[in-house]
């Protein structure tokens, strides 16, 4: 994307749906890590992310809001901040901060984070975020992982 596209989209979406004050949110803990996410976002996908997500049902696990060039991803029930994605206007390399507090988030591997975050982003960039199928997919992956862990 060309320089300034995210900024101009942010102005265009002043009336976006999700803002921090609409949901319980906790700050990113000091126990965190950062990594780079290589991903191309279309203008339509950025618009979907900038609108965020306000959970409407219990199965919807994520509250998302966009502020100052960053997408904040919080667990809907607890308000725990799991990811902050800082979008880069100049490249397709975006800075991600991931929670590493073991009491809040169990993932400790950056490759696993990248896989998980890309899967979530695939859901979140849809014009109509399908939280139910995302929930089913995430639940199935968790069950498979637990089965693999018990076999080890």
Buried (B, 14 or more C-beta within 10 A) or exposed (E): BEEEBBEEBBEEBEEBBBEBEEBEBBEBBEEBEEBEBEBEBEEEBBBBBBBBBBBEEEBBBBBBBBBEBBBBBBBBEEEBBBBBBBBBEEEEEBBBBBBBBEEBBEBEEBEEBBEBBEBBBEBBBBEEBEBEEBBEBBEEEEEEEEEEEEEE
